[in-house]
Amino acid sequence: MSTTHQNTSGPTTGAQAVVQDAVDPARRPDVLLRVRRAPGHEPSVWWNIGAFVGFSIVVVALLSFIP
């Protein structure tokens, strides 16, 4: 019978070191538009849906001028 115990005072494994040194991708300086916001402050998905519908209407309207 083997039981697993977490030893916090012992040496760390490679996986634990990688997780400990991990950088949040949303906080990287080379990521321009990805921002992690506080819960409840995320933009609504309806903005993306509305932008898609609006852009589609504009494209169809512009294409209607082409004979």
N, C-alpha and C positions, 0 to 999 in steps of 0.2 A: 504494500500500500504506500503510495506516495502522495504526499500532500504538498501543495504549493503555498509558500509563504513569501510575501513581498518584503524583501530586505532593503530598507531605505538607507541604511548606513553602509552597505556594501558597495562594490564597484558597479558603475553603470555599464550597461551593454551598449553596443553601437546604435541599436534602434532607439534606446532611451536618449542617447546623446543627440541623435538626429532630430527627434521630436522636440527636445528641449531647445535646440538651436534653430528650430524652424521659424521662418519669417512668414507672417500673414500675407498672402498674395495681394489682398486688397490694400495693404499699406506700402507696397513696393513703390519706389519713386518713379519707375518706368511705366507704371500702369496709369494711364491718364484718366479714364472715365469710370473705373471701378472703385467704388467707395463703399465701405461697410458702414451702414447707418445704424443708429440705435433702434431697438424694436419699437414699432409704431410710427417710425418716421420714414419708412420706405416709400418711394413713389408708387402710385397706383398703377396696376397693369393696364388700366383703361387708357392711360396716356399713350402707351405704345400702340394699342388698338386704334385709338383715334388718329394718331399720326399716320398709321398705315392706310386707314380709310381716306383721310384727307389727301395724302400724297397720291393715292390711286385715283381719286377724283381729279386732281390737278393734271396728272399724266393723261388721263382719258380726255379731259377738256382740251389740252394742248394738242393731242393727236387728232382731235376732231377738226382742227384747222388744216390738216394735211389732206390734200385731195387724193 
